[in-house]
Amino acid sequence: DTRLQAEAYIGQGEACLAAGNREKEALTRFLIVDVVPSLAQHGDLHAQALYQLAQLWPAVGQPVRGAEASAKLEQDYPNSEWAKKLSGQ
């Protein structure tokens, strides 16, 4: 079940963030949801992964990739809770 897989990667990413000092591991988990088409098809989870990537890429020295994730989130999911959270609404 691809939805379950995407949820698992999101959960792993969140766990890495909660553990602290594991941004690169978290980034990898969220990135999988972004780049694997069968996982990215679940829009709500893909939007969440993009939001997290927008936050994490700059933290690991990749601000351009963070901006790309932000733009993709705002373009593909403009009405999502994650796009609203990104814009501070």
Secondary structure by P-SEA (a helix, b strand, c coil): caaaaaaaaaaaaaaaaaaccaaaaaaaaaaaaacccccccaaaaaaaaaaaaaacccccccaaaaaaaaaaaaaaccccaaaaaaacc
